Amino acid sequence: MALEITQSNFEEVVLKASKPVVLDLWAEWCGPCRRIAPYIEEMATEYEGRAIIGKVDVDENQAIAQRFNVLNIPTVLFLIGGEVVEKIVGAVPKKKLVEALEKLL
């Protein structure tokens, strides 16, 4: 299951991570966000122990969205050492998300 990332755990889970981090920035009301949600959950299981897969509700954690200049959702960020190395915006096939993560492993 994907981790819920909030302002309170962001630094510990994301910025101090020793593994690649995938952040799905989403909102409950967003149809395209719901479309990719199963992919994110599957990746959390498939990459357990190899990467951190998290979800950020932008309505509840606006500061995180602002930090990364996220203007559209869903936005999936791929981070190494707290730095964004890839950004995918919109509902995309799971294959595209997996390919982006595989480059970081």
Secondary structure, 3 states (H helix, E strand, C coil): CCEECCHHHHHHHHHCCCCCEEEEEECCCCHHHHHHHHHHHHHHHHCCCCCEEEEEECCCCHHHHHHCCCCCCCEEEEEECCEEEEEEECCCCHHHHHHHHHCCC
